[in-house]
Amino acid sequence: MSQFDEFRKFLRRDVPLAMHTRLQLGGPAEFFAEPTSETELLDILKQSRNESVPVRAIGSGTSILPGNEGVSGVVLSLAAPVFCGITVEGNCVTAGAGEKLGRVVTQSVAQGLSGIENLVGIPGTVGGALRGNVGTNSGDLGQWVESVKVVDFNANVFELSRNEVTFGYRTSSLDDVIILSATLVLRQDDVTELAKRLQKIWIVRKTQQPTGERVSGYMFKNPQTGSAARELIERAGRGDAWFGLDVHDPEPIPVTSPLRSMPNVFLSPHIAGVTEEAQPRFFAWMVDELNRWQAGAEPRAVLTDRTLAGRGLT
């Protein structure tokens, strides 16, 4: 009998994570839990602690690349209504970790609250957005945080004030907890003017990068020093409509469709033309380059115009 049999109501075994990631990549989670209440969440955390089973949380899977070999332990999804929802009191907006970031942006604008409208069009959940401190050149989410409600892996629920959380470039100090909700303090603004500004930002963003359920933008963080990720990708690539991957294999990954010139924007390999047999090789290459580039290394000249459709490993 499994140590998690009592949680069969909201826990399943061997769930493919490709069903829960934007790039549709990833092997099975040993246990995939979707608690429908805070009590269920705390119970699964306590059982995992007692059994020394690792626990990981997943949002909407927009910026993760699970390995094809799968993930051991419990993967938590906080998509149930109790972990979502948005409340507005004055200029304070509280949102559940499972809520879509886009809904928080539009609801805030509808209430005449400005500050996060520059995040429109960025996919993902509030929890994932906080953990990775998403942002643009105009600012990031962390700068508006008043407090964050979290639970640790010992099932202790507590609140962190802004002074207790550190936010940096695409990072935060929230790696060792599971985010439950967050409260933002925004600025009062004219609703009409704010709506116009939001629409303008959205139109510009749509013209600058492809959108869709199987697109994941800005997978490479900029190195702390030296060239930006976009510049590294451009130097490694071809420069126009075709961009590809060549891992010096006698059977190259096939191309099926051209994409626009979009450095640092990824499309699912299923769209880009990577066959199922070639996906493990594609994944391994991606992880290797992610590690190299995020450490500030110059990209290797392995990108050609013959093997993978898309620009910037799109």
C-alpha positions as CSV (number, residue, x, y, z in Angstrom):
1,M,0.0,0.0,0.0
2,S,1.3,3.4,-1.0
3,Q,2.1,5.9,1.8
4,F,-0.3,8.3,0.0
5,D,-3.3,6.1,-0.5
6,E,-5.4,8.2,1.9
7,F,-5.0,11.2,-0.5
8,R,-6.4,9.5,-3.6
9,K,-9.2,12.1,-3.7
10,F,-6.7,14.7,-4.9
11,L,-3.5,12.8,-5.7
12,R,-2.5,10.7,-8.7
13,R,0.5,8.7,-9.6
14,D,2.8,9.0,-12.7
15,V,1.2,12.1,-14.2
16,P,3.1,13.4,-17.3
17,L,4.3,16.9,-16.5
18,A,4.2,17.6,-20.2
19,M,0.4,18.1,-19.6
20,H,1.2,20.9,-17.1
21,T,4.1,22.8,-18.8
22,R,3.8,25.5,-21.4
23,L,6.4,23.9,-23.7
24,Q,4.7,20.5,-23.3
25,L,7.9,18.8,-22.2
26,G,8.5,16.7,-19.1
27,G,8.3,13.1,-17.9
28,P,5.9,11.8,-15.2
29,A,5.6,13.1,-11.6
30,E,5.8,10.3,-9.2
31,F,2.9,11.9,-7.3
32,F,0.8,14.8,-8.6
33,A,-1.3,16.5,-5.9
34,E,-4.1,19.0,-6.5
35,P,-5.4,19.8,-3.0
36,T,-8.8,21.5,-2.9
37,S,-8.4,23.1,0.6
38,E,-5.6,24.4,2.8
39,T,-6.3,21.4,5.1
40,E,-5.5,18.9,2.3
41,L,-2.4,20.9,1.4
42,L,-1.1,20.7,5.0
43,D,-2.0,17.0,5.3
44,I,0.0,16.1,2.2
45,L,3.0,18.3,3.4
46,K,3.0,16.5,6.8
47,Q,2.8,13.1,5.2
48,S,5.6,13.9,2.8
49,R,7.7,15.2,5.7
50,N,7.1,12.1,7.7
51,E,8.0,9.8,4.8
52,S,11.0,12.0,3.7
53,V,9.4,12.5,0.3
54,P,10.5,15.6,-1.6
55,V,7.8,18.2,-2.5
56,R,7.8,20.7,-5.3
57,A,5.2,23.2,-6.3
58,I,4.2,24.0,-9.9
59,G,2.3,27.0,-11.2
60,S,1.2,27.0,-14.9
61,G,4.5,25.6,-16.0
62,T,5.5,28.6,-18.1
63,S,9.2,28.7,-17.2
64,I,10.2,25.1,-16.2
65,L,11.8,22.2,-18.1
66,P,11.2,18.9,-16.3
67,G,13.4,16.1,-17.5
68,N,12.0,13.3,-19.6
69,E,13.0,10.9,-16.8
70,G,10.3,12.4,-14.6
71,V,10.3,13.9,-11.1
72,S,10.4,11.9,-7.9
73,G,8.3,12.8,-4.9
74,V,5.2,15.0,-4.8
75,V,4.5,17.8,-7.3
76,L,1.9,20.2,-6.0
77,S,-0.5,22.2,-8.1
78,L,-2.5,25.0,-6.3
79,A,-5.0,25.5,-9.1
80,A,-8.1,24.9,-6.9
81,P,-10.4,27.9,-6.4
82,V,-9.4,28.2,-2.7
83,F,-5.8,29.1,-3.8
84,C,-7.0,31.5,-6.4
85,G,-9.2,34.6,-6.3
86,I,-8.6,38.4,-6.1
87,T,-9.7,40.9,-3.5
88,V,-9.3,44.6,-3.6
89,E,-9.4,46.9,-0.6
90,G,-8.5,50.5,-1.3
91,N,-5.2,50.4,-3.1
92,C,-4.3,46.9,-1.8
93,V,-4.8,43.9,-4.1
94,T,-4.6,40.4,-2.6
95,A,-4.3,37.4,-4.9
96,G,-4.0,33.7,-4.4
97,A,-0.9,31.9,-5.6
98,G,-2.8,29.9,-8.2
99,E,-4.5,33.0,-9.7
100,K,-3.4,33.9,-13.2
101,L,-1.1,37.0,-13.2
102,G,-2.9,38.4,-16.2
103,R,-6.2,38.5,-14.3
104,V,-4.5,40.3,-11.4
105,V,-3.2,42.9,-13.9
106,T,-6.6,43.5,-15.6
107,Q,-8.6,43.5,-12.3
108,S,-6.2,46.1,-10.8
109,V,-6.5,48.3,-13.9
110,A,-10.3,48.0,-13.7
111,Q,-10.2,49.3,-10.1
112,G,-8.0,52.3,-11.2
113,L,-4.8,50.9,-9.6
114,S,-1.6,51.3,-11.5
115,G,1.9,49.8,-11.1
116,I,1.7,46.4,-12.6
117,E,0.1,47.2,-15.9
118,N,3.5,46.7,-17.6
119,L,3.2,43.0,-16.8
120,V,0.2,42.5,-19.1
121,G,0.7,39.6,-21.4
122,I,3.2,37.8,-19.2
123,P,1.9,34.3,-18.6
124,G,1.9,32.3,-15.4
125,T,0.4,32.3,-11.9
126,V,0.9,34.8,-9.1
127,G,3.0,32.2,-7.1
128,G,5.4,31.6,-10.0
129,A,5.6,35.2,-10.9
130,L,6.5,36.1,-7.3
131,R,9.1,33.3,-7.0
132,G,10.8,34.4,-10.2
133,N,10.0,38.1,-9.7
134,V,8.8,38.6,-13.2
135,G,9.2,42.0,-14.8
136,T,10.0,44.2,-17.8
137,N,12.3,47.2,-18.4
138,S,9.6,49.2,-16.6
139,G,9.8,47.4,-13.3
140,D,9.1,44.0,-11.6
141,L,6.4,42.5,-9.5
142,G,8.4,42.4,-6.3
143,Q,8.5,46.2,-5.9
144,W,4.8,46.3,-5.2
145,V,4.7,43.5,-2.6
146,E,3.4,44.3,0.8
147,S,3.3,40.8,2.3
148,V,3.3,37.2,1.2
149,K,1.5,34.3,2.9
150,V,3.4,31.1,2.7
151,V,3.6,27.5,4.1
152,D,6.9,25.8,4.7
153,F,7.6,22.1,4.1
154,N,6.8,21.3,7.8
155,A,3.3,22.6,7.2
156,N,3.7,25.8,9.1
157,V,1.7,28.7,7.6
158,F,2.9,32.2,8.2
159,E,3.1,35.6,6.7
160,L,6.2,37.4,5.5
161,S,6.4,41.2,5.4
162,R,8.0,43.0,2.5
163,N,11.1,43.5,4.7
164,E,11.4,39.7,5.1
165,V,11.4,39.0,1.4
166,T,14.3,39.7,-1.0
167,F,13.6,40.3,-4.6
168,G,16.3,40.5,-7.3
169,Y,16.6,40.2,-11.1
170,R,14.2,37.3,-11.9
171,T,14.8,35.8,-8.4
172,S,13.5,36.0,-4.9
173,S,14.1,34.5,-1.4
174,L,10.9,32.4,-1.7
175,D,12.6,29.2,-3.0
176,D,12.2,27.3,0.3
177,V,8.5,27.9,0.9
178,I,5.2,27.4,-1.0
179,I,3.5,30.7,-1.7
180,L,-0.2,30.8,-0.8
181,S,-1.1,34.4,-1.6
182,A,0.3,37.9,-1.8
183,T,-0.8,41.4,-1.1
184,L,0.3,44.2,-3.4
185,V,0.1,48.0,-2.6
186,L,-0.5,49.9,-5.9
187,R,-1.2,53.5,-6.8
188,Q,-4.5,55.1,-7.4
189,D,-4.9,56.3,-11.0
190,D,-7.5,57.5,-13.5
191,V,-9.3,54.4,-14.8
192,T,-9.7,55.6,-18.3
193,E,-6.1,56.7,-18.8
194,L,-4.9,53.5,-17.1
195,A,-7.0,51.4,-19.5
196,K,-5.6,53.2,-22.5
197,R,-2.1,52.7,-21.2
198,L,-2.7,49.0,-20.6
199,Q,-4.1,48.6,-24.1
200,K,-1.1,50.3,-25.7
201,I,1.4,48.1,-23.7
202,W,-0.5,45.0,-24.8
203,I,-0.6,46.0,-28.5
204,V,3.1,46.7,-28.5
205,R,3.9,43.4,-26.7
206,K,1.8,41.4,-29.2
207,T,3.8,42.9,-32.1
208,Q,7.1,42.2,-30.4
209,Q,6.7,38.5,-29.6
210,P,4.5,35.6,-30.6
211,T,1.7,34.7,-28.2
212,G,-0.1,31.4,-27.6
213,E,-0.5,28.5,-25.2
214,R,2.8,26.9,-26.4
215,V,5.1,29.9,-26.3
216,S,7.4,30.7,-23.4
217,G,9.3,33.9,-23.6
218,Y,12.6,35.0,-22.1
219,M,13.8,31.6,-21.0
220,F,17.4,32.8,-20.7
221,K,18.1,35.3,-17.9
222,N,20.5,38.1,-18.7
223,P,24.0,37.5,-17.2
224,Q,25.0,39.7,-14.3
225,T,27.7,41.2,-16.5
226,G,28.4,41.4,-20.2
227,S,26.0,40.9,-23.0
228,A,22.3,40.5,-22.6
229,A,20.7,37.1,-23.3
230,R,19.1,38.5,-26.5
231,E,22.5,39.7,-27.8
232,L,24.2,36.4,-27.0
233,I,21.4,34.5,-28.9
234,E,21.6,36.9,-31.8
235,R,25.4,36.4,-32.1
236,A,24.9,32.7,-32.0
237,G,22.1,32.6,-34.5
238,R,21.4,33.4,-38.1
239,G,19.7,36.7,-37.8
240,D,16.5,36.3,-39.7
241,A,13.7,33.9,-40.2
242,W,15.5,30.6,-39.6
243,F,17.4,29.6,-36.6
244,G,18.2,26.1,-35.4
245,L,19.9,23.6,-33.3
246,D,22.8,21.4,-34.5
247,V,24.3,19.0,-31.9
248,H,26.6,17.4,-34.4
249,D,24.2,14.5,-34.9
250,P,24.1,12.6,-38.2
251,E,20.3,12.7,-37.9
252,P,19.5,16.4,-37.4
253,I,16.3,17.5,-35.8
254,P,13.8,18.3,-38.7
255,V,12.5,21.7,-39.5
256,T,8.8,22.1,-40.2
257,S,8.0,25.8,-40.0
258,P,9.7,29.2,-40.1
259,L,9.1,31.7,-37.3
260,R,9.7,35.4,-36.8
261,S,13.0,36.7,-35.5
262,M,12.4,36.4,-31.8
263,P,15.6,35.9,-29.7
264,N,14.9,34.4,-26.3
265,V,11.4,33.3,-27.1
266,F,10.7,29.6,-27.2
267,L,8.0,27.5,-28.9
268,S,7.1,24.0,-27.9
269,P,9.2,21.5,-29.8
270,H,5.9,19.9,-30.9
271,I,5.2,23.0,-33.0
272,A,8.8,23.7,-33.9
273,G,9.2,20.3,-35.5
274,V,11.2,18.2,-33.0
275,T,10.2,14.6,-33.3
276,E,9.3,12.6,-30.2
277,E,12.5,10.6,-30.6
278,A,14.6,13.7,-30.8
279,Q,13.1,15.5,-27.8
280,P,15.4,14.1,-25.2
281,R,18.4,15.4,-27.2
282,F,16.7,18.7,-27.6
283,F,16.0,18.9,-23.9
284,A,19.5,18.0,-22.9
285,W,20.9,20.7,-25.2
286,M,18.5,23.3,-23.8
287,V,19.5,22.6,-20.2
288,D,23.2,22.7,-21.0
289,E,22.8,26.1,-22.8
290,L,20.6,27.4,-20.0
291,N,23.3,26.6,-17.5
292,R,26.1,28.0,-19.6
293,W,24.4,31.2,-20.6
294,Q,22.9,32.0,-17.2
295,A,26.4,31.6,-15.7
296,G,27.6,34.2,-18.2
297,A,29.3,32.0,-20.7
298,E,29.4,32.9,-24.3
299,P,27.2,30.7,-26.5
300,R,28.7,28.0,-28.6
301,A,28.4,28.1,-32.4
302,V,26.0,25.2,-32.6
303,L,23.0,26.9,-34.1
304,T,22.4,26.5,-37.8
305,D,19.7,27.1,-40.4
306,R,18.8,23.5,-41.0
307,T,17.6,21.8,-37.8
308,L,15.0,23.5,-35.7
309,A,12.5,26.1,-36.7
310,G,12.3,29.2,-34.7
311,R,14.5,32.1,-33.6
312,G,16.2,32.0,-30.2
313,L,15.4,28.4,-29.8
314,T,11.8,29.2,-30.4
